Amino acid sequence: MALGASLALLAGCAGPKYTVDDGRAVNPVLLEQIGLYGKGEQVLRPAIRRSAELNDPECDRQWELPFALASSKGWDENDRVAWVRALGVDERLTVVAHSADSPLKKGDRVTDIDGYTSGDPADLLERLGRLRDRGDAFELNTKSGQPVKVQPFEVCRGYARLAPPNTPELQDYHWLMSYHPLELARTDMTEDEALWTVLWTQGLSEEGGARMKTYHYGTSILSSLYTVATLASGLKGAAMAAEAAVSAAQKAAATAATEILKQQLIDQAKSFAANRIRDQVSKSVQSLTQAQVVASMQQVAANRGLLGGISRVAATTFDQADGWAYARMKQLKADPLAGFRLHQKLLERSLLSNAIALDPERMEGLQALTEKDGRKDEVVAILKGIRPETLDFDVGDMPLASAPQAFSYDELPSRGRDPYALGLVEAMLGMADNAMSGAMPTGMPSATSR
């Protein structure tokens, strides 16, 4: 009896130990970014589910799940504590967001998928991804021990994902999946604004997919890292790939631009709009002046001009994605002006390094659609009384974006020795399975080295 009790005790002690919040000091920036990541996922996941109601027979389709997962496996010890503190996520696969009809709720921990279990969350996610893409219902188990039936659902192609917490500035726009920077989560998106973001991402794939695929080499879309990233972009391997991609993009922007564009895009772009707003807006005034709107939208145009690789191809069809989203919002009986509302929030908060805020030519195109619907005055009200047609834009201050020019694939880099030359998603498609380990190219910074 005593021996049996001792063996049972030893077996219990030998079980896996998971990170808990012991109250230690953690990186406050990373802690905030993990919180933003969860906040953004929690508004986007219901919007993704809502987009399935389109049931559009003409769009290319892909499968989604009613929940989003995360794991802190592989992160440094202090960072794992930050994941627990910010989102309740430890090394196990943990639900961080879900739609209303999801069988899993926030905080549920997945232990096995269709009878398969593993101590490596990446292995579980890869299995989950394969089952998702079959489209058939399957079972998984949670810590509670109760089997749960999961039914994937179809949406228009174009996964809408947020940048991992360690690279909040990441932007990557691809015909299969787009990463939006975490600053979108700072806007407290409404349900309709989140739906706009999802539909816009799908529209980018539908409207720009043919052009992007023209430059897309025949890489397999079945790589493990890509599959895992579609389910949990904050997982260590995907997060480290994002680190490398951001670093590569920054280097490319610094070396590829001419001296004039360096001055316009790098030295001035990030500070110009913010400085104008800070200098001109008092704490008691919440609205923007016309000069401030002009400055902000020029910054948005500059951001679009800085995109590289496949994202640069995608940027030539941002306006078409606007129109696609506008039409589908109406089909879903959602507010088609949500794109303007979200744009205004982004400008007022000086969150301008993203593809959702409108630059001048996109504003003009989207405004034309609303005028056909007789909603011009509503748009003016959303923009706090500023009429877009009265804004005085200097095209010379908007290099590579709104300035008239022919598009050429010759402007794009070749892969060469840099796997990230064409962007994160494109790189992950061609990465071998050993990329799952989180290893990065030599010289790339770690998540905690900033």
C-alpha positions in Angstrom: 0.0 0.0 0.0 2.8 2.4 1.0 4.8 1.4 -2.0 1.8 2.0 -4.3 1.2 5.4 -2.8 4.8 6.4 -3.2 4.9 5.4 -6.8 1.7 7.4 -7.5 3.3 10.4 -5.8 6.4 10.0 -7.9 4.4 9.7 -11.0 2.5 12.9 -10.1 5.8 14.8 -9.5 7.2 13.6 -12.8 4.3 15.2 -14.8 4.9 18.3 -16.9 5.2 21.6 -15.1 3.7 24.7 -16.7 4.6 28.3 -16.2 2.7 30.3 -13.6 2.7 34.0 -12.9 5.0 34.3 -9.9 4.8 38.1 -9.8 8.3 38.7 -11.3 9.1 41.8 -13.4 8.6 41.1 -17.1 9.2 43.2 -20.2 6.4 45.8 -20.0 6.4 46.4 -23.7 6.0 42.7 -24.6 3.3 42.4 -21.9 1.3 45.2 -23.4 1.7 43.7 -26.9 0.6 40.3 -25.9 -2.5 41.9 -24.4 -3.1 43.8 -27.6 -2.7 40.6 -29.6 -5.4 38.9 -27.5 -7.7 41.9 -27.7 -7.4 42.0 -31.5 -7.9 38.3 -31.9 -11.0 38.5 -29.7 -12.7 40.9 -32.1 -11.4 39.5 -35.3 -12.4 35.8 -34.7 -16.2 36.6 -34.5 -15.8 38.7 -37.6 -14.1 35.8 -39.5 -17.0 33.6 -38.5 -19.5 36.3 -39.6 -17.8 36.6 -43.0 -18.7 32.9 -43.7 -22.3 34.1 -44.1 -21.3 35.6 -47.5 -21.3 32.0 -48.9 -19.9 33.6 -52.1 -19.8 31.0 -54.8 -17.4 33.1 -57.0 -14.5 33.6 -54.5 -11.7 31.1 -53.9 -12.4 29.4 -50.5 -10.4 28.2 -47.5 -11.3 26.7 -44.2 -11.3 28.4 -40.8 -12.0 27.4 -37.2 -14.3 29.2 -34.7 -11.4 29.7 -32.2 -7.8 31.0 -32.1 -5.0 29.4 -30.1 -1.7 30.4 -28.6 1.1 28.8 -26.7 4.2 30.1 -24.8 6.3 27.0 -25.5 9.8 28.0 -26.6 9.7 31.5 -25.3 12.2 32.7 -22.7 11.2 32.1 -19.1 10.3 35.8 -18.3 8.4 36.0 -21.6 6.4 32.9 -20.7 5.4 34.6 -17.5 4.3 37.6 -19.5 2.1 35.3 -21.7 0.4 33.9 -18.5 -0.1 37.4 -17.0 -1.5 39.0 -20.2 -3.6 36.2 -21.7 -3.6 33.2 -19.3 -1.5 31.3 -21.9 1.1 28.7 -20.8 3.0 26.1 -22.8 -0.2 24.2 -23.6 -2.4 25.2 -26.6 -4.8 27.7 -25.1 -7.9 29.3 -26.6 -7.4 33.1 -26.7 -10.4 34.1 -28.9 -13.6 32.4 -30.2 -16.8 33.1 -32.0 -20.2 32.8 -30.3 -20.8 29.3 -31.7 -17.4 27.9 -30.8 -17.4 24.7 -28.7 -14.2 26.0 -27.1 -14.1 29.1 -24.9 -11.3 31.5 -23.8 -8.9 29.8 -21.5 -9.7 26.2 -22.6 -6.5 24.1 -23.1 -6.3 21.5 -25.9 -4.7 18.2 -24.9 -5.2 16.0 -28.0 -6.6 16.4 -31.5 -8.5 13.5 -33.1 -6.8 11.1 -30.7 -3.3 12.6 -31.4 -1.3 14.1 -28.5 2.1 15.7 -28.3 4.2 17.7 -25.9 5.0 20.1 -28.7 2.2 22.5 -29.5 3.5 22.9 -33.0 2.9 19.2 -33.7 -0.7 19.6 -32.4 -1.2 22.7 -34.5 0.1 21.0 -37.6 -2.4 18.1 -37.1 -5.1 20.6 -36.4 -4.4 22.5 -39.6 -4.6 19.3 -41.7 -8.0 18.4 -40.1 -9.2 22.0 -40.6 -8.4 21.9 -44.3 -10.3 18.7 -44.9 -13.4 20.5 -43.9 -14.9 17.6 -42.0 -16.0 17.6 -38.3 -13.5 16.1 -35.9 -13.0 15.7 -32.2 -10.5 17.1 -29.7 -10.1 17.0 -26.0 -9.4 19.7 -23.5 -8.0 19.7 -20.0 -11.5 18.9 -18.7 -11.3 15.5 -20.4 -14.6 16.0 -22.3 -14.4 15.4 -26.1 -15.5 18.3 -28.1 -16.7 18.2 -31.7 -15.3 20.9 -34.0 -16.7 21.8 -37.4 -14.6 23.9 -39.7 -16.3 26.5 -41.9 -15.5 28.0 -45.3 -14.7 31.6 -46.0 -13.3 33.5 -48.9 -9.6 33.1 -49.3 -7.3 35.4 -47.4 -6.5 34.7 -43.8 -6.7 37.9 -41.7 -4.0 37.6 -39.0 -2.4 40.0 -36.5 1.4 40.5 -36.2 3.0 38.4 -33.4 3.5 40.3 -30.1 7.3 40.4 -30.5 7.0 42.2 -33.9 3.9 44.5 -33.5 4.9 46.6 -36.6 4.9 43.6 -39.0 2.9 44.1 -42.2 2.7 41.4 -44.9 0.0 41.3 -47.5 -0.2 38.1 -49.6 -2.9 36.3 -51.6 -3.1 33.5 -49.0 -2.7 35.4 -45.7 -2.2 38.9 -44.6 -0.5 40.1 -41.3 -1.9 43.4 -40.0 0.2 45.4 -37.4 -0.9 45.3 -33.8 -1.7 49.0 -33.8 -5.1 48.0 -35.3 -6.0 46.6 -31.9 -5.5 50.0 -30.3 -8.6 51.3 -32.0 -11.1 49.3 -30.0 -12.6 48.0 -33.2 -16.4 47.6 -33.3 -17.9 44.4 -34.7 -18.5 46.1 -38.1 -15.0 47.6 -38.1 -13.5 44.2 -37.5 -15.7 42.7 -40.2 -14.4 45.4 -42.6 -10.8 44.4 -41.8 -11.6 40.7 -42.5 -13.5 41.4 -45.7 -10.8 43.8 -46.9 -8.2 41.1 -46.4 -10.3 38.6 -48.3 -10.9 41.3 -51.0 -7.2 41.8 -51.4 -6.8 38.1 -52.1 -9.7 38.1 -54.6 -8.9 41.3 -56.4 -5.1 41.2 -56.2 -4.6 37.4 -56.1 -4.0 37.0 -59.9 -1.4 39.8 -59.9 0.4 38.5 -56.8 0.3 34.9 -58.1 2.0 36.1 -61.4 5.0 36.8 -59.3 4.6 33.8 -57.0 6.8 30.9 -57.7 5.5 27.3 -57.4 6.2 26.8 -53.7 4.2 24.3 -51.7 1.5 25.8 -49.6 1.7 22.8 -47.3 4.8 23.7 -45.3 4.5 23.1 -41.6 5.5 26.6 -40.5 2.9 28.2 -42.8 0.2 25.8 -41.6 1.0 26.5 -37.9 1.1 30.3 -38.5 -2.4 30.3 -39.9 -3.5 28.9 -36.5 -1.2 30.7 -34.0 1.0 33.5 -35.3 2.5 34.0 -31.8 4.0 30.5 -31.6 7.7 30.7 -31.2 8.7 29.4 -34.7 6.3 31.8 -36.5 7.2 34.6 -34.2 10.9 34.2 -34.9 10.3 34.1 -38.6 8.4 37.4 -38.2 11.5 38.8 -36.4 13.7 37.9 -39.4 11.2 39.2 -41.9 10.9 42.6 -40.2 14.6 42.9 -40.0 15.0 42.0 -43.7 12.3 44.5 -44.7 13.9 47.3 -42.7 17.3 46.6 -44.4 15.7 46.5 -47.8 13.9 49.8 -47.2 17.1 51.5 -46.1 19.2 50.3 -49.1 16.7 50.1 -52.0 15.3 53.6 -51.9 17.1 56.5 -53.7 18.6 59.2 -51.5 15.5 61.4 -52.1 13.1 58.6 -51.1 15.3 57.8 -48.1 14.8 61.4 -47.0 11.1 61.3 -47.7 10.2 57.8 -46.5 12.6 57.0 -43.7 13.9 60.2 -42.1 10.6 62.1 -42.3 7.7 59.7 -42.9 7.4 58.2 -39.4 7.6 61.6 -37.6 6.0 64.0 -40.0 2.3 63.3 -39.4 2.8 62.7 -35.7 4.6 66.0 -35.2 2.0 68.0 -37.1 -0.7 66.5 -34.9 1.2 67.0 -31.7 2.0 70.6 -32.6 -1.4 71.7 -33.7 -3.9 69.7 -31.6 -4.5 70.9 -28.0 -5.7 68.4 -25.4 -9.2 70.0 -25.4 -9.7 69.6 -29.2 -10.4 66.1 -30.5 -11.0 66.8 -34.1 -8.3 67.1 -36.8 -7.7 70.2 -39.0 -7.5 69.8 -42.7 -3.8 70.3 -42.6 -3.5 67.5 -40.1 -5.6 65.2 -42.2 -3.5 65.9 -45.2 -0.3 65.2 -43.3 -1.7 62.0 -41.9 -2.9 60.7 -45.2 0.4 61.5 -46.8 2.0 59.4 -44.1 -0.4 56.5 -45.0 0.7 56.9 -48.6 4.3 56.8 -47.6 3.7 53.6 -45.6 2.2 52.0 -48.6 5.2 53.0 -50.7 7.6 51.4 -48.2 6.1 47.9 -48.6 8.3 45.4 -50.3 8.2 42.0 -51.9 4.7 40.5 -52.5 3.2 43.2 -50.3 4.4 45.7 -52.8 2.4 43.9 -55.5 -0.6 43.7 -53.2 -0.4 47.5 -52.5 -1.3 48.2 -56.1 -4.7 46.7 -55.5 -5.6 48.1 -52.1 -8.2 50.3 -53.7 -9.9 47.3 -55.3 -9.9 45.6 -51.8 -11.7 48.7 -50.5 -14.5 48.3 -53.1 -14.8 44.6 -52.6 -15.2 45.0 -48.8 -17.7 47.9 -49.3 -20.0 45.7 -51.5 -19.8 42.7 -49.1 -20.5 44.8 -46.1 -23.8 45.7 -47.7 -24.5 42.0 -48.5 -24.0 41.1 -44.9 -26.3 44.0 -43.8 -23.4 45.5 -41.9 -22.4 49.2 -41.9 -20.6 49.8 -45.2 -19.2 53.0 -43.8 -17.2 51.1 -41.2 -14.1 51.5 -43.3 -14.4 55.3 -43.0 -15.1 55.0 -39.2 -12.0 52.9 -38.7 -9.9 55.1 -40.9 -10.9 58.1 -38.8 -10.0 56.4 -35.6 -6.6 55.5 -37.0 -5.9 59.1 -38.1 -7.1 60.6 -34.8 -4.8 58.2 -32.9 -1.9 58.7 -35.3 -1.9 55.0 -36.1 -0.7 55.3 -39.7 1.5 52.3 -40.5 -1.1 49.9 -41.7 -3.2 49.1 -44.8 -6.6 49.9 -43.4 -6.1 53.7 -43.1 -6.9 55.3 -46.4 -4.5 57.3 -48.5 -5.8 60.1 -50.8 -6.5 58.0 -54.0 -8.2 55.3 -52.0 -10.3 57.8 -50.2 -11.4 59.3 -53.5 -12.3 55.8 -54.9 -14.3 54.7 -51.8 -16.0 58.1 -51.5 -17.3 57.7 -55.1 -19.0 54.4 -54.1 -20.8 56.1 -51.2 -21.9 59.0 -53.4 -23.6 56.5 -55.7 -25.5 55.2 -52.6 -26.5 58.8 -51.6 -24.4 58.7 -48.4 -21.9 61.5 -49.0 -23.1 63.5 -46.1 -22.8 60.5 -43.7 -19.2 60.2 -44.8 -18.5 63.9 -44.1 -20.1 63.4 -40.6 -17.8 60.5 -39.9 -14.8 62.5 -41.0 -15.8 65.2 -38.5 -17.0 67.7 -41.1 -14.0 67.5 -43.4 -15.0 67.0 -47.0 -12.3 64.8 -48.8 -12.6 66.8 -52.0 -11.5 70.0 -50.2 -8.2 68.5 -49.0 -5.2 69.9 -50.8 -2.7 67.0 -51.4 0.7 67.5 -52.8 1.4 64.5 -54.9 5.1 65.1 -54.7 4.9 64.3 -50.9 3.4 60.9 -51.6 6.2 58.9 -53.3 5.6 55.4 -54.6 2.0 55.3 -53.6 -0.4 57.9 -55.0 2.0 59.4 -57.5 1.1 58.3 -61.0 3.4 55.6 -62.3 3.4 52.3 -64.1 3.8 49.2 -62.1 6.7 46.9 -62.9 7.7 43.6 -61.5 11.3 44.6 -62.2 11.1 46.8 -59.1 10.8 43.7 -56.9 13.8 42.0 -55.4 14.7 38.4 -56.2 14.9 35.8 -53.4 18.6 35.4 -53.8 20.1 34.4 -50.5 17.5 36.2 -48.4 14.5 33.9 -47.8 12.5 36.9 -46.7 13.1 39.1 -49.8 9.4 38.6 -50.9 7.9 38.8 -47.4 7.1 36.6 -44.4 4.2 34.5 -45.9 6.1 33.8 -49.1 9.1 32.8 -47.1 7.1 30.4 -44.8 5.6 28.7 -47.8 9.1 27.5 -48.9 10.6 26.8 -45.5 11.6 23.3 -44.5 9.9 21.7 -41.4 13.0 22.4 -39.3 12.0 26.0 -39.3 9.5 25.1 -36.7 12.2 25.0 -34.1 12.3 28.8 -34.0 15.8 29.1 -35.4 16.5 32.3 -37.3 19.1 33.3 -39.9 22.4 34.3 -38.3 22.5 37.8 -37.1 18.8 38.3 -36.6 17.8 39.7 -33.2 15.9 37.7 -30.6 12.5 38.6 -29.3 13.8 40.0 -26.1 16.9 41.8 -27.4 15.3 45.1 -28.1 
